[in-house]
Structure formats: structure tokens, C-alpha cells
Amino acid sequence: MEPYQDSQGSSLYIMSFYWTISTITTVGYGDISGSNTTEWIFCSIMMVIGVIGFSFANGSLASIISKIDSQNAELNEKVKTMNKVYKKYFLPLDLYVRCKRNLEFQT
């Protein structure tokens, strides 16, 4: 920390903010890191933008998977009901198959 002991107050605050953002975003400290105030500010902004983008992508993916899962559950319930009707009322096989295809097409 020797090179930072003679830094001005605002520079130390910016460096501390950079260190905090780097820690919170779990980017780490790696081999390449900012070495002056401009780089610390730029890197901090880019890390925050990266975390927001990553979070948005994960949220969108989870939403898509959830929607597909609920559609599959709805289809399975309809097919179960169709199977019960088929067995209970002895529907012709071709009618059952056409109804099942219709259910699958609708969802």
C-alpha cells in the first residue's frame, strides 16, 4: 500500500469505492486492474453495468423456463383428463388421438 499513502483524499475515496465495487460484484482483483482515478471510475461503472446485465439475462431465462414449465403442467393436466374420459366413455381411438393432438396444438 506504499504508493497509495501519498494520494490525495478524493483519490483514496475513489480507490476505496473501486475496491468495494470489485468486491461486491465478485469480479476480483486479478492481474489487470485500474491504477489511476480515471481507470477506477471506468472499471467501477463497467462492473456495475455488467452485474445489471447478467442479472437481467438470468431473470429473463428464469422467466422463460417458468413459463414453459407451467405450459407443460397445464398440458399434462388436460391429457390426464382426456385419458380419463377415453377410458370411462370408451371413445374411439381416432377421436381420442385427434383430441389429444388438438390439445397439444393449442398449448
N, C-alpha and C positions, 0 to 999 in steps of 0.2 A: 504494500500500500504506500510505499515511499513516494512514488510520483504524484499521488493524489493529496499529499499533505499540504502542498503549497497552492492548491487550487483555490479559486475564489468560491465564495459561499454559494452562488447560484449554480455554478458548475457542479459542486458537490451534491446539491439537491437534484439536479438533472441526472447525475450519475446514480444517485440513490433510487430515483424513480425508475430508471432503466433497469437497475438490478432487481427492483421489486416486480416490474412487469415481466422480466425474464424469468423470475422465479414462479410467479403466479401462472404464467402461460406454459410453464414446464418446457420452455424452449431450451433451457440450459445455458451453459457458459461457453461451451465448445472451444475450438481452436481459433475461430474467427469471431470477433466481437467488436463493438464500437470502441473507438479510442479517443474521440473528442465529442464535444457537446452536440454538434450537428448530427453525427452518426448515432449518438444515443437517442436523440429525439426521433430521428427517422426510423431506427430499429424498433423503438417502443411503439410507434404508430403502426408499423408493419406487423408487429406481433399481435397487437390488439385486433387489427383487421383480419389477420389470419385466423385467430381464435373465433371471431364472429363468423367468418365464412365457413370454418369447419363445423361450428355448432349449427349453422343454418343447414348445411348439407346433411348432417346426421339427423336433424329434426325432420327434414323432408323425406329422407329414406325411411325413418321410423313410421311416418305418417302413411307412406305408400304401402309398406308392409302390413300395417294395421288394417288399412282399407281392404287389401287383398285377402287378409285373413278373415275379416268379417264377411266378405262376399262368399268365401268358401264355406264358412259356417252356415250362412243362410241357404246356400245351395244344398248342403248336406241335409239340413232340416227338411227342405222341400222334397228331396229324393227319399228320405225316410218315410215321409207322409205318403208319397207316391207308392212306395213299396207296400205299405200297409193297405192302401186302397186296392192295389193289384191283387194282394193275397186274399183280402176279405171279400171282394166282389168278383173275383175270378175274371178279371179283364183280359181281353185278347192280347196276345203278346205284341202284335204290331201296334196296337193302340198305346200300350204301355211304353214301347220304345219311342214312338212319336212324341208322346207327352214328356218323356224324360229328356229327349233332345230339345224340345221346346223350352223346358226349364233351364237347361244348360245354355241355350242361346240367349235367353233373357238376362241371365246374370253375367 
